[in-house]
Amino acid sequence: MSLLRWLRRQLRQPIPIREHLEAAVENDDVAEARRLLAGFEFSDEQRRNVEQLLDAWERQHAG
C-alpha cells in the first residue's frame, strides 16, 4: 500500500496537516513527511506501519 493511500484512509478528515502530508508525498519529500508524521499519535501497530512505508519510500529513492 502506498503511503498516500494509507494516509487518506487513516486521516479521513480534510485537515490542514493532511494537505501538507499529501503535498509532501506528491513532491517526493520523505523528510517533510517524516517531520509531519512525528507529531501524530499512532498506535504501536500504526507507527510500525508508517515507519515501514517511509523506509520503503526512502529505499526507492536511494536505488
Phi, psi and omega in degrees: 000140180283155179298317181299316179296317180298315180301316181296326178288321183281324184252072185297326182281133179284074180270159182306320182296326178296319179296321177294320178296316179299320178295319178299317179294314181298329181265010180054042181255084183298317182299317179293319178298316178300316181299314181294318183288339180298333181276355182275147173265111179244155169291166179302317181295317178297317180299316177300316181297315179298314180298320178296318179294318178294318178298317179297320178298315178297318178299321179299321180285330181285332184260000000 
